[in-house]
């Protein structure tokens, strides 16, 4: 592996804006998780958004449970229960006529 000088007093130019910076302040641009050959300053650094990194996210969903054991006890435990605030009410409606006049 080749040895490089540290460049403590060296300057470099940002590949985006062209401004001169100490070489230690320039960083490689990361695109889609891979290092590109662009050396950019902090102001021009684009950070990969986490939503674009789909290769690191599991996208497979579990479909069912292996060997399920459903509740087979009382009928009440399997019944749907809910709150009904309208008890013993009757809905009434009537129809009429509409007259449309055009000129």
Gaussian input, Z-matrix of N, CA and C with variables (Angstrom, degrees):
# hf/3-21g

backbone

0 1
 N
 C     1     B1
 C     2     B2     1     A1
 N     3     B3     2     A2     1     D1
 C     4     B4     3     A3     2     D2
 C     5     B5     4     A4     3     D3
 N     6     B6     5     A5     4     D4
 C     7     B7     6     A6     5     D5
 C     8     B8     7     A7     6     D6
 N     9     B9     8     A8     7     D7
 C    10    B10     9     A9     8     D8
 C    11    B11    10    A10     9     D9
 N    12    B12    11    A11    10    D10
 C    13    B13    12    A12    11    D11
 C    14    B14    13    A13    12    D12
 N    15    B15    14    A14    13    D13
 C    16    B16    15    A15    14    D14
 C    17    B17    16    A16    15    D15
 N    18    B18    17    A17    16    D16
 C    19    B19    18    A18    17    D17
 C    20    B20    19    A19    18    D18
 N    21    B21    20    A20    19    D19
 C    22    B22    21    A21    20    D20
 C    23    B23    22    A22    21    D21
 N    24    B24    23    A23    22    D22
 C    25    B25    24    A24    23    D23
 C    26    B26    25    A25    24    D24
 N    27    B27    26    A26    25    D25
 C    28    B28    27    A27    26    D26
 C    29    B29    28    A28    27    D27
 N    30    B30    29    A29    28    D28
 C    31    B31    30    A30    29    D29
 C    32    B32    31    A31    30    D30
 N    33    B33    32    A32    31    D31
 C    34    B34    33    A33    32    D32
 C    35    B35    34    A34    33    D33
 N    36    B36    35    A35    34    D34
 C    37    B37    36    A36    35    D35
 C    38    B38    37    A37    36    D36
 N    39    B39    38    A38    37    D37
 C    40    B40    39    A39    38    D38
 C    41    B41    40    A40    39    D39
 N    42    B42    41    A41    40    D40
 C    43    B43    42    A42    41    D41
 C    44    B44    43    A43    42    D42
 N    45    B45    44    A44    43    D43
 C    46    B46    45    A45    44    D44
 C    47    B47    46    A46    45    D45
 N    48    B48    47    A47    46    D46
 C    49    B49    48    A48    47    D47
 C    50    B50    49    A49    48    D48
 N    51    B51    50    A50    49    D49
 C    52    B52    51    A51    50    D50
 C    53    B53    52    A52    51    D51
 N    54    B54    53    A53    52    D52
 C    55    B55    54    A54    53    D53
 C    56    B56    55    A55    54    D54
 N    57    B57    56    A56    55    D55
 C    58    B58    57    A57    56    D56
 C    59    B59    58    A58    57    D57
 N    60    B60    59    A59    58    D58
 C    61    B61    60    A60    59    D59
 C    62    B62    61    A61    60    D60
 N    63    B63    62    A62    61    D61
 C    64    B64    63    A63    62    D62
 C    65    B65    64    A64    63    D63
 N    66    B66    65    A65    64    D64
 C    67    B67    66    A66    65    D65
 C    68    B68    67    A67    66    D66
 N    69    B69    68    A68    67    D67
 C    70    B70    69    A69    68    D68
 C    71    B71    70    A70    69    D69
 N    72    B72    71    A71    70    D70
 C    73    B73    72    A72    71    D71
 C    74    B74    73    A73    72    D72
 N    75    B75    74    A74    73    D73
 C    76    B76    75    A75    74    D74
 C    77    B77    76    A76    75    D75
 N    78    B78    77    A77    76    D76
 C    79    B79    78    A78    77    D77
 C    80    B80    79    A79    78    D78
 N    81    B81    80    A80    79    D79
 C    82    B82    81    A81    80    D80
 C    83    B83    82    A82    81    D81
 N    84    B84    83    A83    82    D82
 C    85    B85    84    A84    83    D83
 C    86    B86    85    A85    84    D84
 N    87    B87    86    A86    85    D85
 C    88    B88    87    A87    86    D86
 C    89    B89    88    A88    87    D87
 N    90    B90    89    A89    88    D88
 C    91    B91    90    A90    89    D89
 C    92    B92    91    A91    90    D90
 N    93    B93    92    A92    91    D91
 C    94    B94    93    A93    92    D92
 C    95    B95    94    A94    93    D93
 N    96    B96    95    A95    94    D94
 C    97    B97    96    A96    95    D95
 C    98    B98    97    A97    96    D96
 N    99    B99    98    A98    97    D97
 C   100   B100    99    A99    98    D98
 C   101   B101   100   A100    99    D99
 N   102   B102   101   A101   100   D100
 C   103   B103   102   A102   101   D101
 C   104   B104   103   A103   102   D102
 N   105   B105   104   A104   103   D103
 C   106   B106   105   A105   104   D104
 C   107   B107   106   A106   105   D105
 N   108   B108   107   A107   106   D106
 C   109   B109   108   A108   107   D107
 C   110   B110   109   A109   108   D108
 N   111   B111   110   A110   109   D109
 C   112   B112   111   A111   110   D110
 C   113   B113   112   A112   111   D111
 N   114   B114   113   A113   112   D112
 C   115   B115   114   A114   113   D113
 C   116   B116   115   A115   114   D114
 N   117   B117   116   A116   115   D115
 C   118   B118   117   A117   116   D116
 C   119   B119   118   A118   117   D117
 N   120   B120   119   A119   118   D118
 C   121   B121   120   A120   119   D119
 C   122   B122   121   A121   120   D120
 N   123   B123   122   A122   121   D121
 C   124   B124   123   A123   122   D122
 C   125   B125   124   A124   123   D123
 N   126   B126   125   A125   124   D124
 C   127   B127   126   A126   125   D125
 C   128   B128   127   A127   126   D126
 N   129   B129   128   A128   127   D127
 C   130   B130   129   A129   128   D128
 C   131   B131   130   A130   129   D129
 N   132   B132   131   A131   130   D130
 C   133   B133   132   A132   131   D131
 C   134   B134   133   A133   132   D132
 N   135   B135   134   A134   133   D133
 C   136   B136   135   A135   134   D134
 C   137   B137   136   A136   135   D135
 N   138   B138   137   A137   136   D136
 C   139   B139   138   A138   137   D137
 C   140   B140   139   A139   138   D138
 N   141   B141   140   A140   139   D139
 C   142   B142   141   A141   140   D140
 C   143   B143   142   A142   141   D141
 N   144   B144   143   A143   142   D142
 C   145   B145   144   A144   143   D143
 C   146   B146   145   A145   144   D144
 N   147   B147   146   A146   145   D145
 C   148   B148   147   A147   146   D146
 C   149   B149   148   A148   147   D147
 N   150   B150   149   A149   148   D148
 C   151   B151   150   A150   149   D149
 C   152   B152   151   A151   150   D150
 N   153   B153   152   A152   151   D151
 C   154   B154   153   A153   152   D152
 C   155   B155   154   A154   153   D153
 N   156   B156   155   A155   154   D154
 C   157   B157   156   A156   155   D155
 C   158   B158   157   A157   156   D156
 N   159   B159   158   A158   157   D157
 C   160   B160   159   A159   158   D158
 C   161   B161   160   A160   159   D159
 N   162   B162   161   A161   160   D160
 C   163   B163   162   A162   161   D161
 C   164   B164   163   A163   162   D162
 N   165   B165   164   A164   163   D163
 C   166   B166   165   A165   164   D164
 C   167   B167   166   A166   165   D165
 N   168   B168   167   A167   166   D166
 C   169   B169   168   A168   167   D167
 C   170   B170   169   A169   168   D168
 N   171   B171   170   A170   169   D169
 C   172   B172   171   A171   170   D170
 C   173   B173   172   A172   171   D171
 N   174   B174   173   A173   172   D172
 C   175   B175   174   A174   173   D173
 C   176   B176   175   A175   174   D174
 N   177   B177   176   A176   175   D175
 C   178   B178   177   A177   176   D176
 C   179   B179   178   A178   177   D177
 N   180   B180   179   A179   178   D178
 C   181   B181   180   A180   179   D179
 C   182   B182   181   A181   180   D180
 N   183   B183   182   A182   181   D181
 C   184   B184   183   A183   182   D182
 C   185   B185   184   A184   183   D183
 N   186   B186   185   A185   184   D184
 C   187   B187   186   A186   185   D185
 C   188   B188   187   A187   186   D186
 N   189   B189   188   A188   187   D187
 C   190   B190   189   A189   188   D188
 C   191   B191   190   A190   189   D189
 N   192   B192   191   A191   190   D190
 C   193   B193   192   A192   191   D191
 C   194   B194   193   A193   192   D192
 N   195   B195   194   A194   193   D193
 C   196   B196   195   A195   194   D194
 C   197   B197   196   A196   195   D195
 N   198   B198   197   A197   196   D196
 C   199   B199   198   A198   197   D197
 C   200   B200   199   A199   198   D198
 N   201   B201   200   A200   199   D199
 C   202   B202   201   A201   200   D200
 C   203   B203   202   A202   201   D201
 N   204   B204   203   A203   202   D202
 C   205   B205   204   A204   203   D203
 C   206   B206   205   A205   204   D204
 N   207   B207   206   A206   205   D205
 C   208   B208   207   A207   206   D206
 C   209   B209   208   A208   207   D207
 N   210   B210   209   A209   208   D208
 C   211   B211   210   A210   209   D209
 C   212   B212   211   A211   210   D210
 N   213   B213   212   A212   211   D211
 C   214   B214   213   A213   212   D212
 C   215   B215   214   A214   213   D213
 N   216   B216   215   A215   214   D214
 C   217   B217   216   A216   215   D215
 C   218   B218   217   A217   216   D216
 N   219   B219   218   A218   217   D217
 C   220   B220   219   A219   218   D218
 C   221   B221   220   A220   219   D219
 N   222   B222   221   A221   220   D220
 C   223   B223   222   A222   221   D221
 C   224   B224   223   A223   222   D222
 N   225   B225   224   A224   223   D223
 C   226   B226   225   A225   224   D224
 C   227   B227   226   A226   225   D225
 N   228   B228   227   A227   226   D226
 C   229   B229   228   A228   227   D227
 C   230   B230   229   A229   228   D228
 N   231   B231   230   A230   229   D229
 C   232   B232   231   A231   230   D230
 C   233   B233   232   A232   231   D231
 N   234   B234   233   A233   232   D232
 C   235   B235   234   A234   233   D233
 C   236   B236   235   A235   234   D234
 N   237   B237   236   A236   235   D235
 C   238   B238   237   A237   236   D236
 C   239   B239   238   A238   237   D237
 N   240   B240   239   A239   238   D238
 C   241   B241   240   A240   239   D239
 C   242   B242   241   A241   240   D240
 N   243   B243   242   A242   241   D241
 C   244   B244   243   A243   242   D242
 C   245   B245   244   A244   243   D243
 N   246   B246   245   A245   244   D244
 C   247   B247   246   A246   245   D245
 C   248   B248   247   A247   246   D246
 N   249   B249   248   A248   247   D247
 C   250   B250   249   A249   248   D248
 C   251   B251   250   A250   249   D249
 N   252   B252   251   A251   250   D250
 C   253   B253   252   A252   251   D251
 C   254   B254   253   A253   252   D252
 N   255   B255   254   A254   253   D253
 C   256   B256   255   A255   254   D254
 C   257   B257   256   A256   255   D255
 N   258   B258   257   A257   256   D256
 C   259   B259   258   A258   257   D257
 C   260   B260   259   A259   258   D258
 N   261   B261   260   A260   259   D259
 C   262   B262   261   A261   260   D260
 C   263   B263   262   A262   261   D261
 N   264   B264   263   A263   262   D262
 C   265   B265   264   A264   263   D263
 C   266   B266   265   A265   264   D264
 N   267   B267   266   A266   265   D265
 C   268   B268   267   A267   266   D266
 C   269   B269   268   A268   267   D267
 N   270   B270   269   A269   268   D268
 C   271   B271   270   A270   269   D269
 C   272   B272   271   A271   270   D270
 N   273   B273   272   A272   271   D271
 C   274   B274   273   A273   272   D272
 C   275   B275   274   A274   273   D273
 N   276   B276   275   A275   274   D274
 C   277   B277   276   A276   275   D275
 C   278   B278   277   A277   276   D276
 N   279   B279   278   A278   277   D277
 C   280   B280   279   A279   278   D278
 C   281   B281   280   A280   279   D279
 N   282   B282   281   A281   280   D280
 C   283   B283   282   A282   281   D281
 C   284   B284   283   A283   282   D282
 N   285   B285   284   A284   283   D283
 C   286   B286   285   A285   284   D284
 C   287   B287   286   A286   285   D285
 N   288   B288   287   A287   286   D286
 C   289   B289   288   A288   287   D287
 C   290   B290   289   A289   288   D288
 N   291   B291   290   A290   289   D289
 C   292   B292   291   A291   290   D290
 C   293   B293   292   A292   291   D291
 N   294   B294   293   A293   292   D292
 C   295   B295   294   A294   293   D293
 C   296   B296   295   A295   294   D294
 N   297   B297   296   A296   295   D295
 C   298   B298   297   A297   296   D296
 C   299   B299   298   A298   297   D297
 N   300   B300   299   A299   298   D298
 C   301   B301   300   A300   299   D299
 C   302   B302   301   A301   300   D300
 N   303   B303   302   A302   301   D301
 C   304   B304   303   A303   302   D302
 C   305   B305   304   A304   303   D303
 N   306   B306   305   A305   304   D304
 C   307   B307   306   A306   305   D305
 C   308   B308   307   A307   306   D306

   B1=1.4536
   B2=1.5333
   B3=1.3162
   B4=1.4770
   B5=1.5230
   B6=1.3142
   B7=1.4521
   B8=1.5222
   B9=1.3278
   B10=1.4564
   B11=1.5204
   B12=1.3091
   B13=1.4618
   B14=1.5181
   B15=1.3239
   B16=1.4674
   B17=1.5236
   B18=1.2744
   B19=1.4615
   B20=1.5067
   B21=1.3191
   B22=1.4626
   B23=1.5233
   B24=1.3197
   B25=1.4646
   B26=1.5277
   B27=1.3212
   B28=1.4657
   B29=1.5215
   B30=1.3234
   B31=1.4598
   B32=1.5188
   B33=1.3157
   B34=1.4549
   B35=1.5183
   B36=1.3131
   B37=1.4579
   B38=1.5252
   B39=1.3102
   B40=1.4656
   B41=1.5240
   B42=1.3214
   B43=1.4686
   B44=1.5238
   B45=1.3252
   B46=1.4589
   B47=1.5189
   B48=1.3311
   B49=1.4627
   B50=1.5208
   B51=1.3369
   B52=1.4635
   B53=1.5173
   B54=1.3263
   B55=1.4622
   B56=1.5255
   B57=1.3274
   B58=1.4551
   B59=1.5283
   B60=1.3228
   B61=1.4564
   B62=1.5195
   B63=1.3196
   B64=1.4662
   B65=1.5400
   B66=1.3089
   B67=1.4700
   B68=1.5247
   B69=1.3323
   B70=1.4631
   B71=1.5263
   B72=1.3340
   B73=1.4669
   B74=1.5175
   B75=1.3167
   B76=1.4630
   B77=1.5268
   B78=1.3212
   B79=1.4638
   B80=1.5187
   B81=1.3391
   B82=1.4609
   B83=1.5218
   B84=1.3262
   B85=1.4605
   B86=1.5228
   B87=1.3366
   B88=1.4666
   B89=1.5244
   B90=1.3260
   B91=1.4627
   B92=1.5245
   B93=1.3324
   B94=1.4660
   B95=1.5259
   B96=1.3199
   B97=1.4489
   B98=1.5153
   B99=1.3368
   B100=1.4520
   B101=1.5255
   B102=1.3245
   B103=1.4621
   B104=1.5197
   B105=1.3262
   B106=1.4585
   B107=1.5328
   B108=1.2947
   B109=1.4619
   B110=1.5199
   B111=1.3164
   B112=1.4566
   B113=1.5268
   B114=1.3168
   B115=1.4586
   B116=1.5161
   B117=1.3278
   B118=1.4605
   B119=1.5249
   B120=1.3356
   B121=1.4625
   B122=1.5289
   B123=1.3199
   B124=1.4684
   B125=1.5212
   B126=1.3177
   B127=1.4690
   B128=1.5206
   B129=1.3177
   B130=1.4625
   B131=1.5207
   B132=1.3258
   B133=1.4623
   B134=1.5289
   B135=1.3239
   B136=1.4651
   B137=1.5168
   B138=1.3279
   B139=1.4487
   B140=1.5171
   B141=1.3334
   B142=1.4622
   B143=1.5176
   B144=1.3143
   B145=1.4564
   B146=1.5185
   B147=1.3313
   B148=1.4600
   B149=1.5299
   B150=1.3203
   B151=1.4612
   B152=1.5212
   B153=1.3263
   B154=1.4549
   B155=1.5198
   B156=1.3151
   B157=1.4570
   B158=1.5194
   B159=1.3203
   B160=1.4583
   B161=1.5163
   B162=1.3243
   B163=1.4556
   B164=1.5266
   B165=1.3284
   B166=1.4580
   B167=1.5277
   B168=1.3213
   B169=1.4611
   B170=1.5274
   B171=1.3299
   B172=1.4578
   B173=1.5264
   B174=1.3048
   B175=1.4652
   B176=1.5240
   B177=1.3281
   B178=1.4588
   B179=1.5237
   B180=1.3107
   B181=1.4598
   B182=1.5244
   B183=1.3091
   B184=1.4565
   B185=1.5306
   B186=1.3049
   B187=1.4602
   B188=1.5216
   B189=1.3164
   B190=1.4533
   B191=1.5214
   B192=1.3153
   B193=1.4546
   B194=1.5167
   B195=1.3241
   B196=1.4536
   B197=1.5291
   B198=1.3234
   B199=1.4608
   B200=1.5235
   B201=1.3311
   B202=1.4652
   B203=1.5217
   B204=1.3063
   B205=1.4594
   B206=1.5233
   B207=1.3404
   B208=1.4679
   B209=1.5224
   B210=1.3117
   B211=1.4672
   B212=1.5262
   B213=1.3016
   B214=1.4630
   B215=1.5180
   B216=1.3056
   B217=1.4684
   B218=1.5249
   B219=1.2966
   B220=1.4540
   B221=1.5256
   B222=1.3165
   B223=1.4682
   B224=1.5202
   B225=1.3271
   B226=1.4626
   B227=1.5269
   B228=1.3083
   B229=1.4607
   B230=1.5237
   B231=1.3280
   B232=1.4543
   B233=1.5246
   B234=1.3123
   B235=1.4590
   B236=1.5243
   B237=1.3154
   B238=1.4565
   B239=1.5188
   B240=1.3041
   B241=1.4647
   B242=1.5185
   B243=1.2996
   B244=1.4538
   B245=1.5131
   B246=1.3084
   B247=1.4512
   B248=1.5158
   B249=1.3256
   B250=1.4539
   B251=1.5270
   B252=1.3361
   B253=1.4631
   B254=1.5277
   B255=1.3327
   B256=1.4640
   B257=1.5191
   B258=1.3131
   B259=1.4591
   B260=1.5274
   B261=1.3200
   B262=1.4659
   B263=1.5284
   B264=1.2951
   B265=1.4673
   B266=1.5260
   B267=1.2975
   B268=1.4521
   B269=1.5170
   B270=1.3040
   B271=1.4560
   B272=1.5232
   B273=1.3314
   B274=1.4687
   B275=1.5229
   B276=1.3082
   B277=1.4574
   B278=1.5155
   B279=1.3333
   B280=1.4574
   B281=1.5160
   B282=1.2950
   B283=1.4581
   B284=1.5135
   B285=1.3153
   B286=1.4587
   B287=1.5120
   B288=1.3379
   B289=1.4524
   B290=1.5150
   B291=1.3070
   B292=1.4615
   B293=1.5158
   B294=1.3337
   B295=1.4546
   B296=1.5308
   B297=1.3381
   B298=1.4644
   B299=1.5120
   B300=1.3298
   B301=1.4503
   B302=1.5356
   B303=1.3361
   B304=1.4598
   B305=1.5130
   B306=1.3048
   B307=1.4710
   B308=1.5052
   A1=107.70
   A2=117.04
   A3=118.85
   A4=111.72
   A5=114.95
   A6=121.27
   A7=108.74
   A8=115.61
   A9=121.16
   A10=108.82
   A11=115.15
   A12=120.19
   A13=109.04
   A14=116.89
   A15=120.50
   A16=111.90
   A17=119.33
   A18=121.95
   A19=113.62
   A20=117.30
   A21=120.65
   A22=112.48
   A23=117.49
   A24=120.95
   A25=112.00
   A26=117.71
   A27=121.36
   A28=110.93
   A29=114.36
   A30=121.89
   A31=109.43
   A32=115.62
   A33=121.76
   A34=108.71
   A35=115.76
   A36=120.77
   A37=109.65
   A38=115.62
   A39=121.48
   A40=108.96
   A41=116.77
   A42=121.08
   A43=112.68
   A44=119.10
   A45=121.04
   A46=112.04
   A47=116.61
   A48=119.14
   A49=112.90
   A50=118.72
   A51=121.39
   A52=114.28
   A53=118.83
   A54=121.67
   A55=109.91
   A56=115.92
   A57=121.91
   A58=109.92
   A59=116.51
   A60=123.84
   A61=108.13
   A62=117.00
   A63=118.39
   A64=108.75
   A65=116.86
   A66=120.44
   A67=111.46
   A68=117.52
   A69=120.29
   A70=112.62
   A71=118.48
   A72=121.81
   A73=113.33
   A74=118.42
   A75=121.75
   A76=108.94
   A77=115.18
   A78=121.46
   A79=109.73
   A80=115.28
   A81=119.94
   A82=109.70
   A83=115.10
   A84=120.89
   A85=109.25
   A86=117.01
   A87=122.81
   A88=108.21
   A89=116.75
   A90=122.21
   A91=107.53
   A92=116.96
   A93=123.75
   A94=111.69
   A95=117.01
   A96=121.77
   A97=114.66
   A98=118.44
   A99=121.62
   A100=110.05
   A101=115.68
   A102=121.05
   A103=109.58
   A104=116.51
   A105=120.82
   A106=108.46
   A107=116.85
   A108=120.85
   A109=112.27
   A110=118.07
   A111=121.00
   A112=109.91
   A113=116.85
   A114=122.11
   A115=106.86
   A116=116.82
   A117=120.58
   A118=109.89
   A119=115.24
   A120=121.22
   A121=109.67
   A122=116.58
   A123=120.24
   A124=112.39
   A125=117.36
   A126=120.37
   A127=112.34
   A128=117.45
   A129=121.27
   A130=113.29
   A131=117.39
   A132=120.96
   A133=109.65
   A134=116.66
   A135=122.94
   A136=107.82
   A137=116.86
   A138=121.87
   A139=108.46
   A140=115.83
   A141=120.17
   A142=109.72
   A143=116.17
   A144=120.54
   A145=109.18
   A146=116.56
   A147=121.49
   A148=112.38
   A149=118.33
   A150=120.02
   A151=112.03
   A152=117.15
   A153=119.89
   A154=111.95
   A155=118.52
   A156=122.09
   A157=109.31
   A158=116.51
   A159=120.96
   A160=112.90
   A161=118.38
   A162=119.12
   A163=111.70
   A164=118.16
   A165=120.87
   A166=112.43
   A167=118.07
   A168=121.94
   A169=109.10
   A170=115.77
   A171=118.90
   A172=109.34
   A173=116.43
   A174=120.26
   A175=112.55
   A176=117.87
   A177=119.41
   A178=109.17
   A179=115.85
   A180=121.95
   A181=109.44
   A182=115.37
   A183=119.86
   A184=108.96
   A185=116.59
   A186=120.53
   A187=111.61
   A188=118.25
   A189=120.09
   A190=109.44
   A191=115.46
   A192=122.02
   A193=108.45
   A194=115.92
   A195=119.97
   A196=109.22
   A197=117.21
   A198=124.59
   A199=112.41
   A200=118.78
   A201=120.06
   A202=111.47
   A203=116.42
   A204=123.18
   A205=107.97
   A206=117.61
   A207=119.66
   A208=111.85
   A209=115.57
   A210=121.91
   A211=108.88
   A212=116.77
   A213=121.61
   A214=111.48
   A215=117.07
   A216=120.21
   A217=110.36
   A218=118.46
   A219=123.90
   A220=112.74
   A221=114.35
   A222=121.11
   A223=110.97
   A224=118.37
   A225=121.86
   A226=111.77
   A227=116.24
   A228=118.26
   A229=111.43
   A230=117.12
   A231=120.22
   A232=112.20
   A233=118.78
   A234=122.46
   A235=110.04
   A236=115.43
   A237=121.80
   A238=108.93
   A239=115.15
   A240=118.22
   A241=108.30
   A242=115.13
   A243=120.28
   A244=110.57
   A245=116.61
   A246=122.38
   A247=108.69
   A248=117.36
   A249=122.63
   A250=107.72
   A251=118.60
   A252=119.88
   A253=113.82
   A254=117.98
   A255=120.87
   A256=107.85
   A257=115.99
   A258=121.44
   A259=108.69
   A260=115.77
   A261=122.51
   A262=112.88
   A263=117.68
   A264=120.06
   A265=108.20
   A266=115.02
   A267=121.14
   A268=108.28
   A269=116.12
   A270=121.21
   A271=108.19
   A272=115.25
   A273=120.38
   A274=108.43
   A275=115.82
   A276=121.24
   A277=108.72
   A278=115.43
   A279=119.36
   A280=108.44
   A281=116.00
   A282=121.40
   A283=108.80
   A284=114.90
   A285=120.11
   A286=109.33
   A287=116.35
   A288=121.28
   A289=109.50
   A290=115.35
   A291=122.05
   A292=107.33
   A293=116.73
   A294=121.22
   A295=107.58
   A296=115.47
   A297=121.16
   A298=107.83
   A299=116.29
   A300=121.28
   A301=108.46
   A302=117.02
   A303=120.81
   A304=109.34
   A305=115.22
   A306=118.54
   A307=110.63
   D1=132.25
   D2=-177.35
   D3=-72.61
   D4=150.60
   D5=176.11
   D6=-96.94
   D7=140.03
   D8=179.39
   D9=-119.58
   D10=152.37
   D11=175.41
   D12=-70.40
   D13=151.65
   D14=-178.12
   D15=-72.14
   D16=-32.19
   D17=177.17
   D18=67.40
   D19=45.39
   D20=-177.79
   D21=-62.96
   D22=-30.09
   D23=-179.04
   D24=-109.76
   D25=8.79
   D26=-176.34
   D27=-81.20
   D28=151.15
   D29=176.43
   D30=-114.05
   D31=153.65
   D32=175.18
   D33=-140.09
   D34=165.07
   D35=-179.11
   D36=-112.52
   D37=135.63
   D38=178.28
   D39=-65.13
   D40=133.41
   D41=-179.05
   D42=-72.76
   D43=-12.25
   D44=178.54
   D45=-97.55
   D46=-56.85
   D47=-173.13
   D48=-96.90
   D49=-17.07
   D50=177.43
   D51=81.56
   D52=4.91
   D53=179.66
   D54=-76.79
   D55=152.28
   D56=-179.93
   D57=-88.70
   D58=131.77
   D59=179.84
   D60=-137.23
   D61=158.39
   D62=168.16
   D63=-60.65
   D64=140.43
   D65=-173.64
   D66=-60.12
   D67=-25.47
   D68=179.45
   D69=-72.08
   D70=-17.03
   D71=178.72
   D72=-90.05
   D73=-7.04
   D74=178.69
   D75=-92.81
   D76=137.68
   D77=-179.15
   D78=-126.50
   D79=154.77
   D80=176.49
   D81=-72.56
   D82=138.33
   D83=177.22
   D84=-77.17
   D85=132.89
   D86=178.10
   D87=-100.67
   D88=123.33
   D89=179.56
   D90=-125.13
   D91=122.28
   D92=-179.30
   D93=53.32
   D94=38.01
   D95=176.68
   D96=81.90
   D97=0.98
   D98=-179.60
   D99=-118.11
   D100=143.83
   D101=179.54
   D102=-75.14
   D103=128.36
   D104=175.83
   D105=-94.40
   D106=179.47
   D107=179.81
   D108=-92.04
   D109=10.88
   D110=179.35
   D111=-86.50
   D112=127.12
   D113=171.34
   D114=-100.20
   D115=117.56
   D116=-175.00
   D117=-127.58
   D118=158.85
   D119=177.62
   D120=-82.51
   D121=175.49
   D122=-179.43
   D123=-63.35
   D124=-35.83
   D125=-178.23
   D126=-67.43
   D127=-29.27
   D128=-176.82
   D129=-101.43
   D130=4.80
   D131=-178.57
   D132=-74.14
   D133=123.77
   D134=174.88
   D135=-98.52
   D136=126.23
   D137=-179.47
   D138=-96.26
   D139=132.35
   D140=177.69
   D141=-62.13
   D142=131.52
   D143=177.73
   D144=-78.09
   D145=141.11
   D146=-175.54
   D147=-63.25
   D148=-28.99
   D149=-178.73
   D150=-70.81
   D151=-19.79
   D152=179.81
   D153=-86.88
   D154=-5.80
   D155=-178.32
   D156=-95.26
   D157=66.35
   D158=-175.97
   D159=-75.38
   D160=-15.95
   D161=-179.07
   D162=-72.14
   D163=-16.73
   D164=-179.47
   D165=-99.22
   D166=-1.31
   D167=-176.51
   D168=-106.90
   D169=132.93
   D170=175.92
   D171=-74.24
   D172=126.94
   D173=-178.48
   D174=-110.48
   D175=-0.46
   D176=178.54
   D177=-90.05
   D178=133.06
   D179=-179.15
   D180=-104.09
   D181=144.89
   D182=174.83
   D183=-69.36
   D184=135.25
   D185=-174.58
   D186=-89.40
   D187=-47.96
   D188=-179.23
   D189=-148.61
   D190=177.34
   D191=-179.49
   D192=-97.52
   D193=134.01
   D194=178.44
   D195=-74.39
   D196=131.58
   D197=179.39
   D198=52.26
   D199=62.59
   D200=-179.03
   D201=-70.27
   D202=153.58
   D203=176.65
   D204=-127.07
   D205=87.98
   D206=-178.28
   D207=-72.52
   D208=162.86
   D209=179.36
   D210=-75.60
   D211=116.88
   D212=-178.92
   D213=-112.76
   D214=22.95
   D215=-176.00
   D216=-81.60
   D217=-138.18
   D218=-171.91
   D219=-63.20
   D220=155.13
   D221=177.82
   D222=-62.30
   D223=-32.28
   D224=-179.17
   D225=-65.08
   D226=-29.31
   D227=-178.75
   D228=-74.46
   D229=-19.88
   D230=179.39
   D231=-99.81
   D232=-4.01
   D233=-178.09
   D234=-81.38
   D235=150.68
   D236=177.05
   D237=-84.02
   D238=130.88
   D239=177.12
   D240=-123.34
   D241=146.42
   D242=-179.86
   D243=-161.46
   D244=172.51
   D245=-178.32
   D246=-101.10
   D247=127.85
   D248=179.03
   D249=-118.09
   D250=100.60
   D251=-177.37
   D252=-74.37
   D253=-16.33
   D254=-178.88
   D255=-104.27
   D256=103.76
   D257=-177.56
   D258=-114.08
   D259=134.40
   D260=176.59
   D261=54.19
   D262=47.36
   D263=176.20
   D264=-112.24
   D265=149.95
   D266=-178.53
   D267=-119.03
   D268=135.08
   D269=178.91
   D270=-94.92
   D271=129.44
   D272=179.75
   D273=-120.58
   D274=138.26
   D275=178.52
   D276=-143.74
   D277=155.91
   D278=177.25
   D279=-141.19
   D280=159.06
   D281=179.85
   D282=-115.48
   D283=156.73
   D284=179.75
   D285=-140.01
   D286=-163.60
   D287=179.22
   D288=-117.11
   D289=150.52
   D290=178.27
   D291=-122.48
   D292=133.52
   D293=177.63
   D294=-111.30
   D295=127.73
   D296=178.93
   D297=-114.35
   D298=127.21
   D299=179.84
   D300=-119.10
   D301=129.60
   D302=178.07
   D303=-117.29
   D304=147.30
   D305=179.47
   D306=-123.68

